[in-house]
Structures are given as C-alpha cells and as structure tokens.
C-alpha cells in the first residue's frame, strides 16, 4: 500500500472527522507497520479500517477477540478425518484466520485484542517480528506481500480483558481514537438519518455526550446511541401521531436507545433509566406538568 493523498481525500468524505487518523494509518501501513487502534466503542475504529480496505481493494480478514479464541482456532488445525486417511499432509490442514491472512497478504483485523488469551497473543510475536509462522507438522508459512496486523481495543472496559504484553506493544504503532466533537457527531447522525430535524439532532447529541461525563456512569454511550435514538423517535412519532421532539416520544426513544449502553458504577445510587431521564430533562426541559412524560399520549412538546 502506497501513501496516496487522493486516497485519504476520498476516505475523508466517507469517514466523518477522522482525517488525522486516516493519514497516520495509511502512512503506517505503507511503511509496513502493524497497528493498534485504541479507543472507546463507537469511535469508528472498524469503520476506518473497513473503508480503507474497501478503497484499496485489500483483502480483509476479521477476527473477533474473545476468551474462546484459542491458538488452534486462530492459527488453524489438522482435520482429524483427513489425517487418519492421508496423514499430516498440507491438504489436511484447515487454515485459521491468521494463516489465511498470511497466505493471502491480507489485512488481519483483530477486534478487542485485549480480550484474547495471552497464549494466543504470543503467536503473533514471531509473525510481527519475522513475517512468518512455524506450525508443527505443517512447517513454515510466510507472510505474502500486503499482510498487516491491525488490532483494536477499548481501554476503558476492564471486564473480561487482559493486559497486553510489552512484547506485543513493542511491535506495533498506536493510534488513539477518542470521541469526535459535538458538531462532527451531529454530522454523523444526520448522514445516517437523512431528513432528521437538525435542532433535534443537536440536542440528542448533547444528551448522549452528557452520558460520558455523568458521575454515576463508567462508560457512556457512543454516537450509535444518538443514531438509534433519532431513528426510534421518528418511528415512534409515526405510530403515535406526534413529532420526534414530543417530550414523551423522545424520552421513550432515549430510554430504549441509551439505557442498555450505559455502564453504571456498581453500588451507585442511580440506575441507567434514571440517568437517561435526568439528562433528557437537563437538555429538553422538565417533564410536562401532567407527569405523563413516558407516554405517547402526553400532549406536551418541547
């Protein structure tokens, strides 16, 4: 992959507000470096890489990082029936995603790499250093031109994750991807929900961004929550004969779209639903006086 300003310009129109990250990623891959994209959920880590792979025509192998990703699942294994019939021949080996990416010269994307068991991650050390992997009974598998490892991780979610070793970090370059600013998140929502009222979208984005700073919330909502909220509010408005910014309609959409995305501190006084109601009132004003803010029957509107 060669550095190409026109490529970055094209990607910049597809991936909103990520030009700096796109430039660094394109440059790093052109320099034959492996990359780590680090940031909270919903900041566009996989979107950036998928868009780049699609624009360049590069092969793309996706791996979901979790505790079940054993070395044999990652690398591949011999088919027992084939081995019984013909022995440990190359034809008996079933490639895993790592071997597939090595052979094809593909971009290997490992999502949530810090959820992958350490013994599986250790397989990557030689691959990143030497560009090859030695598999027992199969032999050496070299990396075809174009092979790169790009991993992603959420540094704020410690549940079910493990510490990445210094040996892995030392073999990768790193891009941190935080949340975009409010205006950019508003543009993302408007792109995903064409025709949505701009003022309503801006206020929804304010609510979503406020979830990230609430003292009772460990992890707030990404811009995906804002997209879902605006979509739900529009559909609910059609069902109820109201508007999306009708207080009860909007709040019901917010509860459905955001409450499951909030990670509240254990032992705290506030539940996710209470926090959503609090933030909605802070941005859209207090509930109507009849108190029926959670119902489509409420005639009040902000």
C-alpha positions in Angstrom: 0.0 0.0 0.0 1.5 3.3 -1.1 0.9 6.7 0.5 -1.8 8.5 -1.6 -3.3 11.9 -0.8 -6.1 11.2 -3.2 -7.0 8.0 -1.2 -7.1 10.0 2.0 -9.2 12.7 0.4 -11.7 10.0 -0.7 -11.8 8.3 2.6 -12.2 11.6 4.4 -15.6 12.0 2.7 -16.7 8.6 3.9 -15.4 8.6 7.4 -16.5 11.8 9.1 -14.0 13.6 11.3 -11.1 11.2 11.1 -8.7 12.7 8.6 -5.7 12.7 11.0 -6.2 9.1 12.0 -6.7 8.1 8.3 -3.4 9.8 7.3 -1.5 8.1 10.1 -3.0 4.7 9.4 -2.3 4.9 5.6 1.3 6.1 6.3 1.9 3.3 8.8 0.6 0.6 6.6 2.6 2.0 3.7 5.6 1.8 5.9 4.9 -1.9 6.6 4.0 -1.4 10.2 1.4 -3.2 12.3 -1.1 -1.0 14.0 -3.2 -0.8 17.2 -6.3 1.4 17.2 -7.2 2.3 20.8 -10.4 4.0 21.8 -13.9 3.5 23.4 -16.7 1.8 21.5 -18.4 3.7 18.7 -15.4 5.9 17.7 -15.0 4.4 14.3 -12.1 2.0 14.7 -13.5 -0.8 12.5 -15.2 1.7 10.1 -11.8 3.4 9.4 -10.1 0.1 8.6 -13.0 -1.4 6.6 -13.3 1.8 4.5 -9.5 1.7 3.8 -9.6 -2.0 2.8 -12.5 -1.4 0.5 -11.0 1.7 -1.1 -7.7 -0.1 -1.8 -9.1 -3.4 -2.7 -7.1 -5.1 0.0 -8.1 -8.5 1.4 -9.7 -8.2 4.8 -9.8 -10.9 7.5 -11.9 -10.1 10.6 -11.3 -11.8 13.9 -13.5 -11.2 17.0 -11.3 -11.2 20.1 -12.7 -13.2 23.0 -11.7 -15.7 25.6 -12.6 -18.6 23.2 -10.0 -17.6 20.6 -7.5 -20.4 21.3 -4.2 -20.7 19.3 -5.7 -23.6 17.2 -8.8 -21.6 16.3 -6.6 -18.6 15.4 -3.9 -20.4 13.5 -5.8 -23.5 12.2 -5.7 -27.2 12.8 -5.4 -30.5 11.0 -8.7 -32.2 10.1 -8.7 -35.5 12.2 -10.5 -37.5 9.5 -8.2 -36.3 6.8 -5.2 -37.1 9.0 -6.4 -40.7 9.6 -6.8 -41.2 5.9 -3.7 -39.4 4.5 -1.5 -38.5 7.4 -0.3 -35.0 8.3 -0.2 -33.6 4.7 -0.6 -29.9 3.9 -4.0 -30.7 2.4 -5.2 -31.9 5.8 -4.7 -28.6 7.4 -7.6 -26.3 7.8 -6.4 -22.7 7.8 -7.5 -20.4 10.6 -7.8 -16.6 10.1 -4.1 -15.9 10.9 -2.9 -18.4 8.3 -5.5 -17.2 5.8 -4.3 -13.6 6.2 -0.6 -14.6 5.9 -1.1 -16.7 2.7 -3.3 -14.0 1.1 -1.4 -11.0 2.1 -4.5 -9.6 3.8 -5.2 -7.0 6.5 -5.9 -9.1 9.6 -8.2 -7.1 11.9 -8.4 -8.4 15.5 -11.2 -6.7 17.3 -10.9 -6.3 21.1 -7.4 -7.7 21.2 -7.2 -7.3 24.9 -9.9 -10.0 25.3 -7.7 -12.6 23.6 -5.9 -15.1 25.8 -2.2 -14.5 26.3 -1.2 -17.8 24.8 -3.0 -16.9 21.6 -1.4 -13.4 21.5 2.0 -14.9 21.9 1.6 -16.5 18.5 1.6 -13.0 17.0 5.1 -12.1 18.3 7.0 -14.1 15.7 4.5 -13.2 13.0 5.0 -9.5 13.6 8.8 -9.7 14.0 9.8 -12.2 11.3 6.8 -12.2 8.9 6.3 -15.9 9.2 4.9 -18.6 11.4 6.1 -22.2 12.0 3.3 -24.6 12.5 4.1 -28.1 13.9 3.8 -30.8 11.2 2.9 -28.1 8.6 6.1 -26.1 8.5 6.8 -22.5 7.7 4.1 -20.2 6.5 5.5 -16.9 5.3 3.6 -13.7 5.0 2.6 -12.7 1.5 3.2 -9.1 0.4 0.5 -6.9 1.9 0.0 -8.7 5.2 -0.5 -6.4 8.1 -2.0 -6.8 11.6 -4.4 -4.1 12.7 -5.8 -4.6 16.2 -8.4 -2.6 18.2 -9.1 -2.3 21.9 -11.3 -0.4 24.3 -9.0 0.8 27.1 -11.9 1.8 29.4 -13.6 -1.6 29.6 -11.8 -3.9 32.0 -14.4 -6.7 32.2 -13.1 -9.9 30.6 -9.9 -8.2 29.4 -6.2 -9.0 29.9 -3.2 -6.8 30.0 -1.3 -6.6 26.6 2.3 -7.6 27.0 5.1 -5.2 26.3 6.4 -7.6 23.6 3.1 -7.0 21.6 3.1 -3.2 22.2 6.8 -3.0 21.1 5.9 -4.5 17.7 3.0 -2.1 16.9 2.4 1.5 16.3 -0.6 3.0 18.0 -3.4 5.5 17.2 -5.7 6.7 19.9 -9.2 7.5 18.8 -11.4 9.5 21.2 -14.9 10.7 20.7 -15.3 13.4 18.0 -16.6 16.8 18.8 -20.3 17.6 19.1 -20.6 19.1 15.6 -19.0 16.1 14.0 -21.2 13.6 15.9 -24.2 15.7 14.7 -23.0 15.3 11.1 -22.7 11.5 11.6 -26.3 11.3 12.8 -27.6 13.5 10.0 -25.8 11.3 7.5 -27.3 8.1 9.0 -30.8 9.6 9.4 -31.4 11.8 6.4 -34.1 14.4 6.9 -33.9 14.4 10.7 -34.5 17.8 12.2 -31.1 19.5 12.8 -32.1 21.1 16.1 -33.5 17.9 17.5 -30.3 16.0 16.4 -28.1 18.6 18.1 -29.9 18.3 21.4 -29.9 14.5 21.2 -26.1 14.6 20.7 -25.9 16.8 23.8 -27.8 14.1 25.8 -25.6 11.3 24.5 -22.4 13.2 25.2 -23.5 14.0 28.7 -23.8 10.3 29.5 -20.0 10.1 29.1 -19.4 12.7 31.9 -22.1 11.7 34.4 -20.5 10.8 37.7 -22.5 7.6 38.1 -21.5 6.3 34.6 -18.4 4.3 34.0 -18.8 4.1 30.2 -21.3 6.3 28.4 -23.0 6.0 25.0 -21.3 6.3 21.7 -22.7 8.2 18.7 -24.5 4.9 17.8 -26.9 5.7 20.7 -27.7 9.1 19.1 -28.4 7.4 15.8 -30.7 4.8 17.3 -32.4 7.4 19.4 -33.2 9.7 16.4 -34.4 6.7 14.3 -36.6 5.3 17.1 -38.1 8.8 17.8 -39.0 9.1 14.2 -40.7 5.7 14.1 -42.5 6.2 17.4 -43.7 9.6 16.2 -45.3 8.0 13.2 -47.0 5.4 15.3 -48.3 7.8 17.9 -49.2 10.7 15.6 -46.7 13.0 17.4 -43.4 14.5 16.4 -39.9 13.2 17.2 -39.3 16.0 19.6 -42.6 15.4 21.5 -41.4 15.0 25.1 -42.8 11.6 25.8 -41.9 10.2 22.4 -38.4 11.4 22.5 -37.9 10.2 26.1 -39.2 6.8 25.3 -36.8 6.6 22.4 -34.0 7.7 24.6 -34.7 5.1 27.3 -34.7 2.4 24.7 -31.6 3.6 22.8 -29.4 4.6 25.7 -30.2 2.7 28.9 -28.6 -0.5 27.8 -25.5 1.3 26.6 -24.6 2.9 29.9 -22.3 1.1 32.2 -23.1 2.4 35.7 -20.7 2.1 38.6 -21.6 -0.8 40.8 -23.1 0.2 44.2 -24.1 3.6 42.9 -27.4 5.2 43.7 -28.5 5.8 40.1 -29.8 3.3 37.6 -29.4 3.7 33.9 -33.1 4.7 33.3 -32.9 7.3 36.0 -29.8 8.8 34.4 -31.4 9.0 31.0 -34.4 10.7 32.4 -32.2 13.2 34.3 -30.1 14.1 31.2 -33.1 14.3 29.0 -34.7 16.8 31.3 -31.5 18.8 31.5 -31.4 19.2 27.8 -35.1 19.2 26.8 -36.5 20.8 29.9 -38.6 19.3 32.8 -41.4 16.8 32.0 -44.9 18.2 31.3 -46.9 19.1 34.3 -49.3 16.1 34.0 -46.3 13.9 34.6 -47.1 11.6 31.7 -43.6 12.1 30.1 -43.1 8.4 29.3 -46.3 8.1 27.2 -47.2 8.9 23.7 -50.5 10.3 25.0 -48.8 13.3 26.5 -49.8 16.4 24.6 -46.7 18.4 25.8 -43.9 19.2 23.4 -40.6 21.0 23.8 
